[in-house]
């Protein structure tokens, strides 16, 4: 238990409040809960490391996939990172406005739009990788490199 002084909602006076750690029971052994807790922790750490960049985990995923698949279509990118076209368009527009990604028409099918990284996007992705490295290092330190590989393999079996 930890005690701290907080303002009383009615009077505004400071009162002592005790924080109690609740027993979560079987919740701690449920996969969905553990995945959500891990994602919440990961997202917090990502936000801290990428502070000031305006880059979200979704943006970073998009840049990584586009880098490996220059000329990919938007629909293929959506499938690769499991994001709907409705949700990817604003993120893609932001990356294009920042000059990191370009979109042009396919030479084979004028209806199909292809994606690629600009030179700025390529160099900025290198900077983002450097910002991401402490995240990888942190989690490998917590669980060990071998366990990290196992964890990633197991998560890939659940959702690939």
C-alpha positions as CSV (number, residue, x, y, z in Angstrom):
1,X,0.0,0.0,0.0
2,X,1.1,3.5,-0.8
3,X,-0.4,6.7,0.7
4,X,-0.5,10.0,-1.1
5,X,-2.3,13.3,-0.5
6,X,-4.9,14.1,-3.1
7,X,-7.5,16.9,-3.3
8,X,-11.0,16.0,-2.0
9,X,-13.5,16.4,-4.8
10,X,-16.1,18.2,-2.6
11,X,-14.0,20.4,-0.3
12,X,-10.7,20.7,-2.3
13,X,-8.8,19.9,0.9
14,X,-5.9,17.5,0.7
15,X,-6.8,14.1,2.1
16,X,-4.6,10.9,2.4
17,X,-5.5,8.2,-0.1
18,X,-4.2,4.7,0.1
19,X,-3.5,2.9,-3.1
20,X,-4.2,-0.8,-2.9
21,X,-2.9,-3.3,-5.4
22,X,-5.9,-5.3,-6.5
23,X,-5.8,-9.1,-7.0
24,X,-6.7,-9.6,-10.7
25,X,-7.4,-13.3,-10.2
26,X,-7.5,-15.4,-13.3
27,X,-7.2,-12.2,-15.4
28,X,-3.4,-12.5,-15.1
29,X,-3.5,-15.9,-16.8
30,X,-5.6,-14.8,-19.8
31,X,-3.8,-14.4,-23.1
32,X,-5.8,-11.5,-24.3
33,X,-5.2,-9.5,-21.1
34,X,-1.5,-10.3,-21.1
35,X,-1.2,-9.3,-24.8
36,X,-3.0,-6.1,-24.1
37,X,-0.8,-5.3,-21.1
38,X,2.3,-6.1,-23.1
39,X,1.1,-3.9,-26.0
40,X,0.3,-1.0,-23.6
41,X,3.8,-1.2,-22.1
42,X,5.4,-1.4,-25.6
43,X,3.3,1.5,-26.9
44,X,4.3,3.6,-24.0
45,X,8.0,2.8,-24.5
46,X,7.7,3.5,-28.2
47,X,6.0,6.8,-27.6
48,X,8.8,7.8,-25.2
49,X,11.6,6.8,-27.6
50,X,9.9,8.5,-30.6
51,X,8.8,11.6,-28.8
52,X,8.9,14.7,-31.0
53,X,9.0,12.7,-34.3
54,X,5.3,12.5,-34.9
55,X,5.8,8.9,-35.9
56,X,3.5,6.2,-34.5
57,X,4.0,2.5,-34.5
58,X,1.7,2.3,-37.6
59,X,3.8,4.9,-39.4
60,X,7.0,3.0,-38.6
61,X,5.5,-0.2,-39.8
62,X,4.4,1.4,-43.0
63,X,7.9,2.8,-43.7
64,X,9.6,-0.5,-43.0
65,X,7.3,-2.4,-45.3
66,X,7.5,0.2,-48.1
67,X,11.3,0.2,-47.8
68,X,11.4,-3.6,-48.3
69,X,8.7,-3.6,-51.1
70,X,9.3,-0.5,-53.3
71,X,6.5,-0.2,-55.8
72,X,3.9,-2.0,-53.6
73,X,0.3,-1.1,-53.8
74,X,-1.7,0.5,-51.0
75,X,-3.9,-2.6,-50.8
76,X,-0.9,-4.9,-50.4
77,X,0.5,-2.6,-47.6
78,X,-2.9,-2.8,-45.8
79,X,-2.8,-6.6,-45.9
80,X,0.9,-6.7,-44.8
81,X,0.3,-4.6,-41.6
82,X,-3.4,-5.5,-41.0
83,X,-4.8,-2.1,-41.4
84,X,-8.0,-1.2,-43.3
85,X,-7.7,1.1,-46.4
86,X,-9.9,3.6,-44.5
87,X,-7.4,3.8,-41.7
88,X,-4.2,3.8,-43.7
89,X,-5.0,6.7,-46.1
90,X,-4.7,9.5,-43.4
91,X,-1.4,7.9,-42.2
92,X,-0.1,7.6,-45.7
93,X,-1.1,11.2,-46.5
94,X,0.8,12.4,-43.5
95,X,4.0,10.5,-44.6
96,X,3.6,11.9,-48.1
97,X,3.1,15.5,-46.7
98,X,6.3,15.1,-44.7
99,X,8.1,14.1,-47.9
100,X,8.9,10.5,-46.7
101,X,6.8,8.5,-49.1
102,X,5.7,9.1,-52.7
103,X,2.8,7.6,-54.6
104,X,2.7,7.2,-58.4
105,X,0.8,5.2,-61.0
106,X,1.9,1.8,-62.1
107,X,3.3,1.7,-65.6
108,X,1.3,-1.5,-66.2
109,X,-2.1,-0.4,-64.8
110,X,-2.8,3.3,-64.5
111,X,-5.5,2.6,-61.9
112,X,-3.0,1.1,-59.5
113,X,-1.0,3.4,-57.3
114,X,2.5,2.4,-56.2
115,X,4.4,3.4,-53.1
116,X,8.0,4.1,-52.5
117,X,10.3,5.9,-50.0
118,X,11.8,9.3,-51.1
119,X,15.5,9.9,-50.4
120,X,14.4,11.8,-47.3
121,X,12.3,8.8,-46.3
122,X,15.2,6.5,-46.7
123,X,17.5,8.6,-44.5
124,X,14.8,9.4,-42.0
125,X,14.1,5.6,-41.6
126,X,17.7,5.1,-40.7
127,X,17.3,7.7,-37.9
128,X,14.0,6.0,-36.8
129,X,15.8,2.6,-36.6
130,X,18.3,4.2,-34.2
131,X,15.5,5.5,-32.1
132,X,13.9,2.0,-32.1
133,X,17.0,0.1,-31.1
134,X,16.7,1.0,-27.4
135,X,13.2,-0.6,-27.4
136,X,14.6,-3.8,-28.8
137,X,17.5,-3.7,-26.3
138,X,15.2,-3.0,-23.4
139,X,12.9,-6.0,-24.1
140,X,15.8,-8.3,-24.9
141,X,17.3,-7.3,-21.5
142,X,14.1,-8.1,-19.7
143,X,13.4,-11.5,-21.3
144,X,16.7,-12.5,-23.0
145,X,17.5,-12.6,-26.7
146,X,16.6,-16.3,-27.1
147,X,13.3,-15.8,-25.3
148,X,12.6,-12.7,-27.5
149,X,13.1,-14.8,-30.6
150,X,10.7,-17.5,-29.2
151,X,8.2,-14.8,-28.2
152,X,8.2,-13.3,-31.6
153,X,7.8,-16.7,-33.2
154,X,4.9,-17.6,-31.0
155,X,3.2,-14.3,-31.6
156,X,3.7,-14.9,-35.3
157,X,1.8,-18.2,-35.0
158,X,-1.1,-16.4,-33.3
159,X,-1.4,-13.5,-35.7
160,X,0.5,-13.7,-39.0
